[in-house]
Every structure is written in structure tokens, then in C-alpha cells.
């Protein structure tokens, strides 16, 4: 059987989870031939979806190259990058992402999940079918005899989940097990989500529990008296009351307090000041 797990986990933790398994690094940092399973590996001649006659060195080059940002269109240089370095294109540098262009000369845009389905999946599938067949064969045979753990930086095994990057190790596993994601089936799931209105991937923030001690509650009352008429930063509050805790600790405490949050029947606002200290204002 094949499992997926995070490469950042310690060897000790992995051995507890999979005591008799063989651990396999499939990232771009792998020191074995299995590095060829990384989307960054420059196999070359990989067809670029919706771009007849055009190819790229690696799958990640296609994924990054077809991205369109607020201040930057596609970058064809990514298609020829075979160094496994400097392929990422970030929001910090190019602004908010608009989506992926549907082909090099395309006029339509694909959203994040559509791009996974129609750009990343077919590109990576082509590599599995044409460039690493010998590795897939070995994994398929070995997984029948013992557990194998594919180690990746990403462990998201749901193509439709946008909250985390998709694990290419999962795609390897699904291909080995003859269960590679099919676009038509994924589209059916998307339609069902739209039809029912129930989105399983919607982020729901956890409610913080009020677990303040009696001593903390007494301190809260002193702080309320102090800040009722003037806003103070966490550092200023600490200095005024001669406290020994750090500003961040105080901020966390105040956020947990219902008394602070409902002061004067208004929610308390935690706002950054010019000194990058948290100020508390009504």
C-alpha cells in the first residue's frame, strides 16, 4: 500500500506511523532517481495545454508560466527553465493573481481549481505516461510487497480543495493504483457543490475559548480602567502597569476576554499603530 506524508516529519514520527514501510522522497530535493517525479524536474518536450506545438521543460514551468497576475501576464521564459530553480512567480512581486491563461495565446482565464484540472493534471499525467514509466512500474510492484510512504512538502490529496497546494505525491499514488483524477468526474463534483450550496472547502474560523485564569481576569479589569478614556499600545499598557509579560502575550489575553470584546457594547478593535504595536481602541 502507498501512503502520503509530509517530508518535514521526523524519522522517529514516521516510524511510529508506518513501522514497516519504506520511505521515499519524491520532492525536487530527492537524491535518488525518484527526483524525476518532481514537477520541477526538466524532462523536456512536455506539451503545454491549449498551446498546439509548444512544449516546456518541466510541469512546474507550465504551471507558473501560464499564471497571470495583476501586474504581469504569462512568462514564456518559465517554459524553457530547466534548472529546477527560479521558477516560482509570487504575489509579492507581481500582485494579485487573476488566474491561469488558457493556453499561451488564449484569451480565456481558468480559476485556481480549473487550472489544476486542465493544466496541472494533464501536464503531470503526460510525464507519468511518457517519462517515468520504469519508476511507476517499480513502485507498483514494490507496493504489493510492503507499505511505501511517498514524502512530499504538500499532502493535500483533494484536487478540489483550494486551501492548500496539491500533492504531486498523491498523483503518483493515484496513477500507480489506476485511480488518477478524471476531469469529467471532478466537474461533476463541482456541479454538485454548486447545486447543493454546501461547500466542504469553506474556511470556518475556530472560536477561541475563554480560558483566562482568575489572576488574568483581575488584570483585565485594571486594563479596562486604564484604557477606557485613551487608546494605548500593548507596550504602553505593560509599562503603565509594570507588567512582566511580552506585548504579544498581552494581546492574546485581551482577545480572549469577553469583557474587553464587549466593552461599551462594542467589539474591541485590535489595530496596528505606526510603531507596529497593537493599539486598543473603542
Protein Blocks (a to p, Z undefined) as FASTA:
>chain_A
ZZdddfkbcfklmmmmmmmbccddfbfkbcbfklmmpmkbcnbjiacehighiacfblkl
mmmmmpccfkbccdfklmmmcnopakbccfklnopafbjcebjkbcbdcdfklmmmmmmm
mmmmmmmmmmmmmmmmmmmmmmmmpccddddfbfcfbfklmkbccdfklmmmmmmnopac
cfklmmmmmmmmmmnopafkbccddddddfbdfklmmmmmmmmmmmmmoccdfklmmmmn
opabdfklmmmmmmmpmklmmgghiacdddddfkopacddZZ
